[in-house]
């Protein structure tokens, strides 16, 4: 995914960045397009990266954090955010991470729907 923040700034391909670098970007992100880009990348890595459970769950956390920060306050935006969150959580639970790791991850998420 290519994101062009402004014509005078270079194009940043966030899809090639490591999770820790995207976590740093997310901490400062204010733009809905950038948040959505991070959410999509994190979802892809959580679901299809072939990484170990711990890494996939870290990508899932990044997804949930980006999703939480997306604009809300309208019925459509709130429904979309809730559906995205529910879909990823369901996928993680069904994909088979170890029970100990999954339990720790679910326990760390205080705002489960």
Buried (B, 14 or more C-beta within 10 A) or exposed (E): EEBEEEEEEEEBEBBEBEBEEBBEBBEEBEEEEBBBBBBBBBBBBBBEEEBEBEBBBBBBBBBBBBBEBBEBEEEEEEEBBEEBBEEBBEEBEEEEBEEEBBEEBEEEEEEEE
